[in-house]
């Protein structure tokens, strides 16, 4: 079939488009716009995962400038 790409101007229109597609039982995907470099985003996500896995050092606020 064909692919349709819509560009709603605000969140209200986005919600309306999603509601119509759901009502018509049409599958759809969404992608968030990002102005960040994908390599930068990957590094940030990896850092967050490292923290969750216990890789990191906690520093108390009062010790930051010592």
PDBQT receptor file of N, H, CA, C and O in Angstrom, charges set to zero:
ATOM      1  N   UNK A   1       0.830  -1.187   0.000  1.00  0.00    +0.000 N 
ATOM      2  CA  UNK A   1       0.000   0.000   0.000  1.00  0.00    +0.000 C 
ATOM      3  C   UNK A   1       0.872   1.247   0.000  1.00  0.00    +0.000 C 
ATOM      4  O   UNK A   1       2.093   1.177  -0.138  1.00  0.00    +0.000 OA
ATOM      5  N   UNK A   2       0.228   2.359   0.155  1.00  0.00    +0.000 N 
ATOM      6  H   UNK A   2      -0.764   2.415   0.267  1.00  0.00    +0.000 HD
ATOM      7  CA  UNK A   2       0.929   3.639   0.166  1.00  0.00    +0.000 C 
ATOM      8  C   UNK A   2       1.265   4.065   1.587  1.00  0.00    +0.000 C 
ATOM      9  O   UNK A   2       0.663   3.586   2.548  1.00  0.00    +0.000 OA
ATOM     10  N   UNK A   3       2.215   4.954   1.710  1.00  0.00    +0.000 N 
ATOM     11  H   UNK A   3       2.704   5.343   0.930  1.00  0.00    +0.000 HD
ATOM     12  CA  UNK A   3       2.580   5.541   2.995  1.00  0.00    +0.000 C 
ATOM     13  C   UNK A   3       2.136   6.995   2.976  1.00  0.00    +0.000 C 
ATOM     14  O   UNK A   3       2.375   7.725   2.014  1.00  0.00    +0.000 OA
ATOM     15  N   UNK A   4       1.492   7.395   4.049  1.00  0.00    +0.000 N 
ATOM     16  H   UNK A   4       1.298   6.802   4.830  1.00  0.00    +0.000 HD
ATOM     17  CA  UNK A   4       1.038   8.774   4.184  1.00  0.00    +0.000 C 
ATOM     18  C   UNK A   4       1.812   9.401   5.335  1.00  0.00    +0.000 C 
ATOM     19  O   UNK A   4       1.862   8.844   6.432  1.00  0.00    +0.000 OA
ATOM     20  N   UNK A   5       2.413  10.553   5.087  1.00  0.00    +0.000 N 
ATOM     21  H   UNK A   5       2.372  11.006   4.196  1.00  0.00    +0.000 HD
ATOM     22  CA  UNK A   5       3.137  11.278   6.130  1.00  0.00    +0.000 C 
ATOM     23  C   UNK A   5       2.383  12.573   6.396  1.00  0.00    +0.000 C 
ATOM     24  O   UNK A   5       2.211  13.400   5.501  1.00  0.00    +0.000 OA
ATOM     25  N   UNK A   6       1.935  12.737   7.639  1.00  0.00    +0.000 N 
ATOM     26  H   UNK A   6       2.075  12.065   8.366  1.00  0.00    +0.000 HD
ATOM     27  CA  UNK A   6       1.183  13.936   8.018  1.00  0.00    +0.000 C 
ATOM     28  C   UNK A   6       2.052  14.801   8.924  1.00  0.00    +0.000 C 
ATOM     29  O   UNK A   6       2.894  14.290   9.662  1.00  0.00    +0.000 OA
ATOM     30  N   UNK A   7       1.843  16.101   8.864  1.00  0.00    +0.000 N 
ATOM     31  H   UNK A   7       1.159  16.516   8.264  1.00  0.00    +0.000 HD
ATOM     32  CA  UNK A   7       2.591  17.041   9.686  1.00  0.00    +0.000 C 
ATOM     33  C   UNK A   7       1.618  17.958  10.438  1.00  0.00    +0.000 C 
ATOM     34  O   UNK A   7       1.440  19.113  10.052  1.00  0.00    +0.000 OA
ATOM     35  N   UNK A   8       0.994  17.461  11.492  1.00  0.00    +0.000 N 
ATOM     36  H   UNK A   8       1.138  16.522  11.805  1.00  0.00    +0.000 HD
ATOM     37  CA  UNK A   8       0.078  18.323  12.244  1.00  0.00    +0.000 C 
ATOM     38  C   UNK A   8       0.838  19.469  12.908  1.00  0.00    +0.000 C 
ATOM     39  O   UNK A   8       1.977  19.302  13.344  1.00  0.00    +0.000 OA
ATOM     40  N   UNK A   9       0.197  20.629  12.978  1.00  0.00    +0.000 N 
ATOM     41  H   UNK A   9      -0.729  20.765  12.624  1.00  0.00    +0.000 HD
ATOM     42  CA  UNK A   9       0.871  21.827  13.488  1.00  0.00    +0.000 C 
ATOM     43  C   UNK A   9       0.886  21.934  15.008  1.00  0.00    +0.000 C 
ATOM     44  O   UNK A   9       1.664  22.709  15.565  1.00  0.00    +0.000 OA
ATOM     45  N   UNK A  10       0.039  21.168  15.683  1.00  0.00    +0.000 N 
ATOM     46  H   UNK A  10      -0.593  20.539  15.231  1.00  0.00    +0.000 HD
ATOM     47  CA  UNK A  10       0.017  21.234  17.146  1.00  0.00    +0.000 C 
ATOM     48  C   UNK A  10      -0.439  19.897  17.723  1.00  0.00    +0.000 C 
ATOM     49  O   UNK A  10      -0.825  18.988  16.987  1.00  0.00    +0.000 OA
ATOM     50  N   UNK A  11      -0.388  19.791  19.046  1.00  0.00    +0.000 N 
ATOM     51  H   UNK A  11      -0.074  20.529  19.644  1.00  0.00    +0.000 HD
ATOM     52  CA  UNK A  11      -0.717  18.515  19.691  1.00  0.00    +0.000 C 
ATOM     53  C   UNK A  11      -2.193  18.158  19.557  1.00  0.00    +0.000 C 
ATOM     54  O   UNK A  11      -2.538  16.977  19.517  1.00  0.00    +0.000 OA
ATOM     55  N   UNK A  12      -3.066  19.153  19.488  1.00  0.00    +0.000 N 
ATOM     56  H   UNK A  12      -2.786  20.112  19.520  1.00  0.00    +0.000 HD
ATOM     57  CA  UNK A  12      -4.497  18.868  19.322  1.00  0.00    +0.000 C 
ATOM     58  C   UNK A  12      -4.760  18.173  17.987  1.00  0.00    +0.000 C 
ATOM     59  O   UNK A  12      -5.508  17.197  17.919  1.00  0.00    +0.000 OA
ATOM     60  N   UNK A  13      -4.141  18.683  16.938  1.00  0.00    +0.000 N 
ATOM     61  H   UNK A  13      -3.533  19.476  16.993  1.00  0.00    +0.000 HD
ATOM     62  CA  UNK A  13      -4.321  18.075  15.611  1.00  0.00    +0.000 C 
ATOM     63  C   UNK A  13      -3.681  16.693  15.566  1.00  0.00    +0.000 C 
ATOM     64  O   UNK A  13      -4.211  15.784  14.927  1.00  0.00    +0.000 OA
ATOM     65  N   UNK A  14      -2.547  16.528  16.237  1.00  0.00    +0.000 N 
ATOM     66  H   UNK A  14      -2.116  17.266  16.756  1.00  0.00    +0.000 HD
ATOM     67  CA  UNK A  14      -1.901  15.221  16.290  1.00  0.00    +0.000 C 
ATOM     68  C   UNK A  14      -2.799  14.201  16.971  1.00  0.00    +0.000 C 
ATOM     69  O   UNK A  14      -2.940  13.077  16.490  1.00  0.00    +0.000 OA
ATOM     70  N   UNK A  15      -3.408  14.585  18.091  1.00  0.00    +0.000 N 
ATOM     71  H   UNK A  15      -3.294  15.498  18.483  1.00  0.00    +0.000 HD
ATOM     72  CA  UNK A  15      -4.326  13.699  18.803  1.00  0.00    +0.000 C 
ATOM     73  C   UNK A  15      -5.526  13.339  17.923  1.00  0.00    +0.000 C 
ATOM     74  O   UNK A  15      -5.992  12.200  17.932  1.00  0.00    +0.000 OA
ATOM     75  N   UNK A  16      -6.019  14.322  17.164  1.00  0.00    +0.000 N 
ATOM     76  H   UNK A  16      -5.640  15.248  17.157  1.00  0.00    +0.000 HD
ATOM     77  CA  UNK A  16      -7.172  14.079  16.295  1.00  0.00    +0.000 C 
ATOM     78  C   UNK A  16      -6.814  13.096  15.180  1.00  0.00    +0.000 C 
ATOM     79  O   UNK A  16      -7.598  12.199  14.871  1.00  0.00    +0.000 OA
ATOM     80  N   UNK A  17      -5.643  13.259  14.578  1.00  0.00    +0.000 N 
ATOM     81  H   UNK A  17      -5.006  13.987  14.829  1.00  0.00    +0.000 HD
ATOM     82  CA  UNK A  17      -5.214  12.351  13.515  1.00  0.00    +0.000 C 
ATOM     83  C   UNK A  17      -5.065  10.933  14.066  1.00  0.00    +0.000 C 
ATOM     84  O   UNK A  17      -5.497   9.969  13.434  1.00  0.00    +0.000 OA
ATOM     85  N   UNK A  18      -4.457  10.812  15.238  1.00  0.00    +0.000 N 
ATOM     86  H   UNK A  18      -4.106  11.595  15.751  1.00  0.00    +0.000 HD
ATOM     87  CA  UNK A  18      -4.296   9.492  15.853  1.00  0.00    +0.000 C 
ATOM     88  C   UNK A  18      -5.648   8.861  16.158  1.00  0.00    +0.000 C 
ATOM     89  O   UNK A  18      -5.834   7.660  15.958  1.00  0.00    +0.000 OA
ATOM     90  N   UNK A  19      -6.593   9.667  16.641  1.00  0.00    +0.000 N 
ATOM     91  H   UNK A  19      -6.442  10.642  16.803  1.00  0.00    +0.000 HD
ATOM     92  CA  UNK A  19      -7.921   9.157  16.966  1.00  0.00    +0.000 C 
ATOM     93  C   UNK A  19      -8.630   8.638  15.717  1.00  0.00    +0.000 C 
ATOM     94  O   UNK A  19      -9.276   7.591  15.759  1.00  0.00    +0.000 OA
ATOM     95  N   UNK A  20      -8.511   9.365  14.612  1.00  0.00    +0.000 N 
ATOM     96  H   UNK A  20      -7.986  10.216  14.578  1.00  0.00    +0.000 HD
ATOM     97  CA  UNK A  20      -9.144   8.939  13.358  1.00  0.00    +0.000 C 
ATOM     98  C   UNK A  20      -8.521   7.630  12.876  1.00  0.00    +0.000 C 
ATOM     99  O   UNK A  20      -9.236   6.717  12.463  1.00  0.00    +0.000 OA
ATOM    100  N   UNK A  21      -7.201   7.537  12.926  1.00  0.00    +0.000 N 
ATOM    101  H   UNK A  21      -6.621   8.279  13.262  1.00  0.00    +0.000 HD
ATOM    102  CA  UNK A  21      -6.534   6.316  12.477  1.00  0.00    +0.000 C 
ATOM    103  C   UNK A  21      -6.922   5.118  13.347  1.00  0.00    +0.000 C 
ATOM    104  O   UNK A  21      -7.134   4.017  12.839  1.00  0.00    +0.000 OA
ATOM    105  N   UNK A  22      -7.012   5.339  14.645  1.00  0.00    +0.000 N 
ATOM    106  H   UNK A  22      -6.840   6.233  15.057  1.00  0.00    +0.000 HD
ATOM    107  CA  UNK A  22      -7.432   4.257  15.541  1.00  0.00    +0.000 C 
ATOM    108  C   UNK A  22      -8.872   3.857  15.262  1.00  0.00    +0.000 C 
ATOM    109  O   UNK A  22      -9.193   2.668  15.260  1.00  0.00    +0.000 OA
ATOM    110  N   UNK A  23      -9.747   4.835  15.025  1.00  0.00    +0.000 N 
ATOM    111  H   UNK A  23      -9.487   5.801  15.026  1.00  0.00    +0.000 HD
ATOM    112  CA  UNK A  23     -11.155   4.554  14.757  1.00  0.00    +0.000 C 
ATOM    113  C   UNK A  23     -11.323   3.755  13.465  1.00  0.00    +0.000 C 
ATOM    114  O   UNK A  23     -12.222   2.921  13.359  1.00  0.00    +0.000 OA
ATOM    115  N   UNK A  24     -10.465   4.011  12.495  1.00  0.00    +0.000 N 
ATOM    116  H   UNK A  24      -9.735   4.688  12.581  1.00  0.00    +0.000 HD
ATOM    117  CA  UNK A  24     -10.520   3.292  11.222  1.00  0.00    +0.000 C 
ATOM    118  C   UNK A  24      -9.709   1.997  11.257  1.00  0.00    +0.000 C 
ATOM    119  O   UNK A  24      -9.617   1.292  10.252  1.00  0.00    +0.000 OA
ATOM    120  N   UNK A  25      -9.125   1.689  12.406  1.00  0.00    +0.000 N 
ATOM    121  H   UNK A  25      -9.200   2.262  13.222  1.00  0.00    +0.000 HD
ATOM    122  CA  UNK A  25      -8.314   0.479  12.588  1.00  0.00    +0.000 C 
ATOM    123  C   UNK A  25      -7.152   0.435  11.592  1.00  0.00    +0.000 C 
ATOM    124  O   UNK A  25      -6.890  -0.588  10.960  1.00  0.00    +0.000 OA
ATOM    125  N   UNK A  26      -6.465   1.575  11.471  1.00  0.00    +0.000 N 
ATOM    126  H   UNK A  26      -6.677   2.406  11.985  1.00  0.00    +0.000 HD
ATOM    127  CA  UNK A  26      -5.306   1.698  10.593  1.00  0.00    +0.000 C 
ATOM    128  C   UNK A  26      -4.063   1.749  11.473  1.00  0.00    +0.000 C 
ATOM    129  O   UNK A  26      -3.968   2.580  12.376  1.00  0.00    +0.000 OA
ATOM    130  N   UNK A  27      -3.114   0.860  11.208  1.00  0.00    +0.000 N 
ATOM    131  H   UNK A  27      -3.191   0.185  10.474  1.00  0.00    +0.000 HD
ATOM    132  CA  UNK A  27      -1.894   0.872  11.999  1.00  0.00    +0.000 C 
ATOM    133  C   UNK A  27      -1.047   2.079  11.603  1.00  0.00    +0.000 C 
ATOM    134  O   UNK A  27      -1.052   2.505  10.448  1.00  0.00    +0.000 OA
ATOM    135  N   UNK A  28      -0.322   2.619  12.577  1.00  0.00    +0.000 N 
ATOM    136  H   UNK A  28      -0.318   2.272  13.515  1.00  0.00    +0.000 HD
ATOM    137  CA  UNK A  28       0.519   3.779  12.305  1.00  0.00    +0.000 C 
ATOM    138  C   UNK A  28       1.702   3.791  13.257  1.00  0.00    +0.000 C 
ATOM    139  O   UNK A  28       1.679   3.149  14.307  1.00  0.00    +0.000 OA
ATOM    140  N   UNK A  29       2.725   4.522  12.880  1.00  0.00    +0.000 N 
ATOM    141  H   UNK A  29       2.743   5.044  12.027  1.00  0.00    +0.000 HD
ATOM    142  CA  UNK A  29       3.924   4.694  13.689  1.00  0.00    +0.000 C 
ATOM    143  C   UNK A  29       4.136   6.182  13.906  1.00  0.00    +0.000 C 
ATOM    144  O   UNK A  29       3.739   7.005  13.081  1.00  0.00    +0.000 OA
ATOM    145  N   UNK A  30       4.758   6.514  15.010  1.00  0.00    +0.000 N 
ATOM    146  H   UNK A  30       5.080   5.846  15.681  1.00  0.00    +0.000 HD
ATOM    147  CA  UNK A  30       5.108   7.908  15.261  1.00  0.00    +0.000 C 
ATOM    148  C   UNK A  30       6.597   7.990  15.564  1.00  0.00    +0.000 C 
ATOM    149  O   UNK A  30       7.179   7.059  16.119  1.00  0.00    +0.000 OA
ATOM    150  N   UNK A  31       7.193   9.082  15.204  1.00  0.00    +0.000 N 
ATOM    151  H   UNK A  31       6.721   9.839  14.753  1.00  0.00    +0.000 HD
ATOM    152  CA  UNK A  31       8.590   9.367  15.510  1.00  0.00    +0.000 C 
ATOM    153  C   UNK A  31       8.647  10.777  16.079  1.00  0.00    +0.000 C 
ATOM    154  O   UNK A  31       8.054  11.709  15.535  1.00  0.00    +0.000 OA
ATOM    155  N   UNK A  32       9.363  10.914  17.171  1.00  0.00    +0.000 N 
ATOM    156  H   UNK A  32       9.845  10.157  17.613  1.00  0.00    +0.000 HD
ATOM    157  CA  UNK A  32       9.534  12.240  17.760  1.00  0.00    +0.000 C 
ATOM    158  C   UNK A  32      10.601  12.997  16.982  1.00  0.00    +0.000 C 
ATOM    159  O   UNK A  32      11.643  12.442  16.633  1.00  0.00    +0.000 OA
ATOM    160  N   UNK A  33      10.331  14.258  16.717  1.00  0.00    +0.000 N 
ATOM    161  H   UNK A  33       9.485  14.709  17.000  1.00  0.00    +0.000 HD
ATOM    162  CA  UNK A  33      11.332  15.101  16.068  1.00  0.00    +0.000 C 
ATOM    163  C   UNK A  33      12.463  15.353  17.044  1.00  0.00    +0.000 C 
ATOM    164  O   UNK A  33      12.225  15.556  18.234  1.00  0.00    +0.000 OA
ATOM    165  N   UNK A  34      13.662  15.341  16.563  1.00  0.00    +0.000 N 
ATOM    166  H   UNK A  34      13.855  15.177  15.596  1.00  0.00    +0.000 HD
ATOM    167  CA  UNK A  34      14.811  15.618  17.408  1.00  0.00    +0.000 C 
ATOM    168  C   UNK A  34      15.790  16.473  16.634  1.00  0.00    +0.000 C 
ATOM    169  O   UNK A  34      16.135  16.168  15.492  1.00  0.00    +0.000 OA
ATOM    170  N   UNK A  35      16.231  17.536  17.261  1.00  0.00    +0.000 N 
ATOM    171  H   UNK A  35      15.951  17.784  18.188  1.00  0.00    +0.000 HD
ATOM    172  CA  UNK A  35      17.223  18.401  16.630  1.00  0.00    +0.000 C 
ATOM    173  C   UNK A  35      18.625  18.036  17.097  1.00  0.00    +0.000 C 
ATOM    174  O   UNK A  35      19.602  18.673  16.702  1.00  0.00    +0.000 OA
ATOM    175  N   UNK A  36      18.722  17.008  17.939  1.00  0.00    +0.000 N 
ATOM    176  H   UNK A  36      17.928  16.491  18.259  1.00  0.00    +0.000 HD
ATOM    177  CA  UNK A  36      20.021  16.595  18.451  1.00  0.00    +0.000 C 
ATOM    178  C   UNK A  36      20.678  15.593  17.511  1.00  0.00    +0.000 C 
ATOM    179  O   UNK A  36      20.008  14.817  16.830  1.00  0.00    +0.000 OA
ATOM    180  N   UNK A  37      21.987  15.631  17.492  1.00  0.00    +0.000 N 
ATOM    181  H   UNK A  37      22.531  16.262  18.045  1.00  0.00    +0.000 HD
ATOM    182  CA  UNK A  37      22.779  14.681  16.721  1.00  0.00    +0.000 C 
ATOM    183  C   UNK A  37      22.565  13.279  17.292  1.00  0.00    +0.000 C 
ATOM    184  O   UNK A  37      22.692  13.092  18.502  1.00  0.00    +0.000 OA
ATOM    185  N   UNK A  38      22.248  12.297  16.464  1.00  0.00    +0.000 N 
ATOM    186  H   UNK A  38      22.145  12.449  15.480  1.00  0.00    +0.000 HD
ATOM    187  CA  UNK A  38      21.999  10.939  16.965  1.00  0.00    +0.000 C 
ATOM    188  C   UNK A  38      23.162  10.361  17.781  1.00  0.00    +0.000 C 
ATOM    189  O   UNK A  38      22.934   9.599  18.721  1.00  0.00    +0.000 OA
ATOM    190  N   UNK A  39      24.395  10.712  17.435  1.00  0.00    +0.000 N 
ATOM    191  H   UNK A  39      24.581  11.331  16.672  1.00  0.00    +0.000 HD
ATOM    192  CA  UNK A  39      25.548  10.230  18.199  1.00  0.00    +0.000 C 
ATOM    193  C   UNK A  39      25.527  10.798  19.619  1.00  0.00    +0.000 C 
ATOM    194  O   UNK A  39      25.848  10.096  20.578  1.00  0.00    +0.000 OA
ATOM    195  N   UNK A  40      25.148  12.068  19.749  1.00  0.00    +0.000 N 
ATOM    196  H   UNK A  40      24.887  12.638  18.970  1.00  0.00    +0.000 HD
ATOM    197  CA  UNK A  40      25.046  12.709  21.058  1.00  0.00    +0.000 C 
ATOM    198  C   UNK A  40      23.953  12.047  21.891  1.00  0.00    +0.000 C 
ATOM    199  O   UNK A  40      24.158  11.759  23.070  1.00  0.00    +0.000 OA
ATOM    200  N   UNK A  41      22.800  11.807  21.285  1.00  0.00    +0.000 N 
ATOM    201  H   UNK A  41      22.634  12.041  20.327  1.00  0.00    +0.000 HD
ATOM    202  CA  UNK A  41      21.687  11.161  21.988  1.00  0.00    +0.000 C 
ATOM    203  C   UNK A  41      22.103   9.768  22.448  1.00  0.00    +0.000 C 
ATOM    204  O   UNK A  41      21.770   9.351  23.558  1.00  0.00    +0.000 OA
ATOM    205  N   UNK A  42      22.825   9.057  21.604  1.00  0.00    +0.000 N 
ATOM    206  H   UNK A  42      23.095   9.395  20.703  1.00  0.00    +0.000 HD
ATOM    207  CA  UNK A  42      23.292   7.719  21.956  1.00  0.00    +0.000 C 
ATOM    208  C   UNK A  42      24.204   7.754  23.173  1.00  0.00    +0.000 C 
ATOM    209  O   UNK A  42      24.098   6.899  24.053  1.00  0.00    +0.000 OA
ATOM    210  N   UNK A  43      25.101   8.735  23.233  1.00  0.00    +0.000 N 
ATOM    211  H   UNK A  43      25.188   9.429  22.519  1.00  0.00    +0.000 HD
ATOM    212  CA  UNK A  43      26.009   8.869  24.377  1.00  0.00    +0.000 C 
ATOM    213  C   UNK A  43      25.239   9.165  25.656  1.00  0.00    +0.000 C 
ATOM    214  O   UNK A  43      25.552   8.607  26.708  1.00  0.00    +0.000 OA
ATOM    215  N   UNK A  44      24.246  10.025  25.581  1.00  0.00    +0.000 N 
ATOM    216  H   UNK A  44      23.991  10.478  24.726  1.00  0.00    +0.000 HD
ATOM    217  CA  UNK A  44      23.438  10.365  26.758  1.00  0.00    +0.000 C 
ATOM    218  C   UNK A  44      22.682   9.137  27.242  1.00  0.00    +0.000 C 
ATOM    219  O   UNK A  44      22.665   8.856  28.441  1.00  0.00    +0.000 OA
ATOM    220  N   UNK A  45      22.062   8.407  26.334  1.00  0.00    +0.000 N 
ATOM    221  H   UNK A  45      22.076   8.635  25.361  1.00  0.00    +0.000 HD
ATOM    222  CA  UNK A  45      21.317   7.204  26.705  1.00  0.00    +0.000 C 
ATOM    223  C   UNK A  45      22.242   6.141  27.298  1.00  0.00    +0.000 C 
ATOM    224  O   UNK A  45      21.871   5.451  28.248  1.00  0.00    +0.000 OA
ATOM    225  N   UNK A  46      23.442   6.013  26.739  1.00  0.00    +0.000 N 
ATOM    226  H   UNK A  46      23.743   6.573  25.967  1.00  0.00    +0.000 HD
ATOM    227  CA  UNK A  46      24.404   5.055  27.269  1.00  0.00    +0.000 C 
ATOM    228  C   UNK A  46      24.826   5.460  28.682  1.00  0.00    +0.000 C 
ATOM    229  O   UNK A  46      24.977   4.603  29.553  1.00  0.00    +0.000 OA
ATOM    230  N   UNK A  47      25.017   6.760  28.914  1.00  0.00    +0.000 N 
ATOM    231  H   UNK A  47      24.894   7.456  28.207  1.00  0.00    +0.000 HD
ATOM    232  CA  UNK A  47      25.372   7.244  30.248  1.00  0.00    +0.000 C 
ATOM    233  C   UNK A  47      24.283   6.954  31.259  1.00  0.00    +0.000 C 
ATOM    234  O   UNK A  47      24.574   6.557  32.387  1.00  0.00    +0.000 OA
ATOM    235  N   UNK A  48      23.032   7.146  30.870  1.00  0.00    +0.000 N 
ATOM    236  H   UNK A  48      22.796   7.468  29.953  1.00  0.00    +0.000 HD
ATOM    237  CA  UNK A  48      21.922   6.848  31.766  1.00  0.00    +0.000 C 
ATOM    238  C   UNK A  48      21.871   5.360  32.086  1.00  0.00    +0.000 C 
ATOM    239  O   UNK A  48      21.604   4.974  33.224  1.00  0.00    +0.000 OA
ATOM    240  N   UNK A  49      22.126   4.531  31.091  1.00  0.00    +0.000 N 
ATOM    241  H   UNK A  49      22.343   4.844  30.166  1.00  0.00    +0.000 HD
ATOM    242  CA  UNK A  49      22.128   3.086  31.304  1.00  0.00    +0.000 C 
ATOM    243  C   UNK A  49      23.285   2.681  32.216  1.00  0.00    +0.000 C 
ATOM    244  O   UNK A  49      23.132   1.807  33.070  1.00  0.00    +0.000 OA
ATOM    245  N   UNK A  50      24.436   3.316  32.032  1.00  0.00    +0.000 N 
ATOM    246  H   UNK A  50      24.560   4.026  31.338  1.00  0.00    +0.000 HD
ATOM    247  CA  UNK A  50      25.586   3.034  32.896  1.00  0.00    +0.000 C 
ATOM    248  C   UNK A  50      25.270   3.352  34.352  1.00  0.00    +0.000 C 
ATOM    249  O   UNK A  50      25.639   2.592  35.247  1.00  0.00    +0.000 OA
ATOM    250  N   UNK A  51      24.596   4.461  34.593  1.00  0.00    +0.000 N 
ATOM    251  H   UNK A  51      24.296   5.078  33.866  1.00  0.00    +0.000 HD
ATOM    252  CA  UNK A  51      24.227   4.844  35.959  1.00  0.00    +0.000 C 
ATOM    253  C   UNK A  51      23.283   3.804  36.549  1.00  0.00    +0.000 C 
ATOM    254  O   UNK A  51      23.435   3.417  37.708  1.00  0.00    +0.000 OA
ATOM    255  N   UNK A  52      22.311   3.348  35.765  1.00  0.00    +0.000 N 
ATOM    256  H   UNK A  52      22.188   3.662  34.824  1.00  0.00    +0.000 HD
ATOM    257  CA  UNK A  52      21.382   2.326  36.248  1.00  0.00    +0.000 C 
ATOM    258  C   UNK A  52      22.115   1.032  36.592  1.00  0.00    +0.000 C 
ATOM    259  O   UNK A  52      21.712   0.307  37.501  1.00  0.00    +0.000 OA
ATOM    260  N   UNK A  53      23.201   0.744  35.854  1.00  0.00    +0.000 N 
ATOM    261  H   UNK A  53      23.529   1.333  35.115  1.00  0.00    +0.000 HD
ATOM    262  CA  UNK A  53      23.974  -0.477  36.082  1.00  0.00    +0.000 C 
ATOM    263  C   UNK A  53      25.028  -0.323  37.175  1.00  0.00    +0.000 C 
ATOM    264  O   UNK A  53      25.827  -1.231  37.404  1.00  0.00    +0.000 OA
ATOM    265  N   UNK A  54      25.032   0.834  37.853  1.00  0.00    +0.000 N 
ATOM    266  H   UNK A  54      24.383   1.572  37.667  1.00  0.00    +0.000 HD
ATOM    267  CA  UNK A  54      25.966   1.035  38.960  1.00  0.00    +0.000 C 
ATOM    268  C   UNK A  54      27.323   1.564  38.557  1.00  0.00    +0.000 C 
ATOM    269  O   UNK A  54      28.226   1.643  39.390  1.00  0.00    +0.000 OA
ATOM    270  N   UNK A  55      27.486   1.925  37.311  1.00  0.00    +0.000 N 
ATOM    271  H   UNK A  55      26.753   1.861  36.634  1.00  0.00    +0.000 HD
ATOM    272  CA  UNK A  55      28.758   2.491  36.854  1.00  0.00    +0.000 C 
ATOM    273  C   UNK A  55      28.688   4.008  37.007  1.00  0.00    +0.000 C 
ATOM    274  O   UNK A  55      28.060   4.684  36.192  1.00  0.00    +0.000 OA
ATOM    275  N   UNK A  56      29.308   4.530  38.012  1.00  0.00    +0.000 N 
ATOM    276  H   UNK A  56      29.819   3.981  38.673  1.00  0.00    +0.000 HD
ATOM    277  CA  UNK A  56      29.291   5.968  38.222  1.00  0.00    +0.000 C 
ATOM    278  C   UNK A  56      29.706   6.292  39.638  1.00  0.00    +0.000 C 
ATOM    279  O   UNK A  56      29.834   5.399  40.475  1.00  0.00    +0.000 OA
ATOM    280  N   UNK A  57      29.913   7.553  39.907  1.00  0.00    +0.000 N 
ATOM    281  H   UNK A  57      29.808   8.279  39.227  1.00  0.00    +0.000 HD
ATOM    282  CA  UNK A  57      30.305   8.018  41.231  1.00  0.00    +0.000 C 
ATOM    283  C   UNK A  57      29.353   9.106  41.667  1.00  0.00    +0.000 C 
ATOM    284  O   UNK A  57      29.090  10.048  40.918  1.00  0.00    +0.000 OA
ATOM    285  N   UNK A  58      28.832   8.980  42.885  1.00  0.00    +0.000 N 
ATOM    286  H   UNK A  58      29.045   8.216  43.493  1.00  0.00    +0.000 HD
ATOM    287  CA  UNK A  58      27.961  10.019  43.430  1.00  0.00    +0.000 C 
ATOM    288  C   UNK A  58      28.807  11.018  44.201  1.00  0.00    +0.000 C 
ATOM    289  O   UNK A  58      29.675  10.643  44.990  1.00  0.00    +0.000 OA
ATOM    290  N   UNK A  59      28.542  12.282  43.963  1.00  0.00    +0.000 N 
ATOM    291  H   UNK A  59      27.837  12.587  43.322  1.00  0.00    +0.000 HD
ATOM    292  CA  UNK A  59      29.246  13.355  44.665  1.00  0.00    +0.000 C 
ATOM    293  C   UNK A  59      28.196  14.221  45.336  1.00  0.00    +0.000 C 
ATOM    294  O   UNK A  59      27.252  14.672  44.687  1.00  0.00    +0.000 OA
ATOM    295  N   UNK A  60      28.353  14.455  46.625  1.00  0.00    +0.000 N 
ATOM    296  H   UNK A  60      29.119  14.089  47.152  1.00  0.00    +0.000 HD
ATOM    297  CA  UNK A  60      27.417  15.309  47.354  1.00  0.00    +0.000 C 
ATOM    298  C   UNK A  60      27.591  16.738  46.876  1.00  0.00    +0.000 C 
ATOM    299  O   UNK A  60      28.694  17.151  46.516  1.00  0.00    +0.000 OA
ATOM    300  N   UNK A  61      26.497  17.495  46.872  1.00  0.00    +0.000 N 
ATOM    301  H   UNK A  61      25.602  17.160  47.165  1.00  0.00    +0.000 HD
ATOM    302  CA  UNK A  61      26.520  18.874  46.366  1.00  0.00    +0.000 C 
ATOM    303  C   UNK A  61      27.528  19.714  47.123  1.00  0.00    +0.000 C 
ATOM    304  O   UNK A  61      28.245  20.508  46.514  1.00  0.00    +0.000 OA
ATOM    305  N   UNK A  62      27.601  19.558  48.435  1.00  0.00    +0.000 N 
ATOM    306  H   UNK A  62      27.019  18.913  48.929  1.00  0.00    +0.000 HD
ATOM    307  CA  UNK A  62      28.517  20.372  49.230  1.00  0.00    +0.000 C 
ATOM    308  C   UNK A  62      29.994  20.065  48.914  1.00  0.00    +0.000 C 
ATOM    309  O   UNK A  62      30.873  20.849  49.272  1.00  0.00    +0.000 OA
ATOM    310  N   UNK A  63      30.271  18.941  48.252  1.00  0.00    +0.000 N 
ATOM    311  H   UNK A  63      29.557  18.304  47.961  1.00  0.00    +0.000 HD
ATOM    312  CA  UNK A  63      31.653  18.584  47.905  1.00  0.00    +0.000 C 
ATOM    313  C   UNK A  63      32.026  18.958  46.473  1.00  0.00    +0.000 C 
ATOM    314  O   UNK A  63      33.148  18.691  46.040  1.00  0.00    +0.000 OA
ATOM    315  N   UNK A  64      31.125  19.558  45.750  1.00  0.00    +0.000 N 
ATOM    316  H   UNK A  64      30.215  19.775  46.101  1.00  0.00    +0.000 HD
ATOM    317  CA  UNK A  64      31.407  19.882  44.347  1.00  0.00    +0.000 C 
ATOM    318  C   UNK A  64      32.526  20.883  44.177  1.00  0.00    +0.000 C 
ATOM    319  O   UNK A  64      33.307  20.769  43.232  1.00  0.00    +0.000 OA
ATOM    320  N   UNK A  65      32.633  21.865  45.064  1.00  0.00    +0.000 N 
ATOM    321  H   UNK A  65      31.999  21.958  45.832  1.00  0.00    +0.000 HD
ATOM    322  CA  UNK A  65      33.602  22.939  44.867  1.00  0.00    +0.000 C 
ATOM    323  C   UNK A  65      34.763  22.829  45.845  1.00  0.00    +0.000 C 
ATOM    324  O   UNK A  65      35.379  23.844  46.172  1.00  0.00    +0.000 OA
ATOM    325  N   UNK A  66      35.073  21.655  46.310  1.00  0.00    +0.000 N 
ATOM    326  H   UNK A  66      34.572  20.831  46.044  1.00  0.00    +0.000 HD
ATOM    327  CA  UNK A  66      36.198  21.483  47.242  1.00  0.00    +0.000 C 
ATOM    328  C   UNK A  66      37.420  21.036  46.503  1.00  0.00    +0.000 C 
ATOM    329  O   UNK A  66      38.471  20.836  47.112  1.00  0.00    +0.000 OA
TER     330      UNK A  66
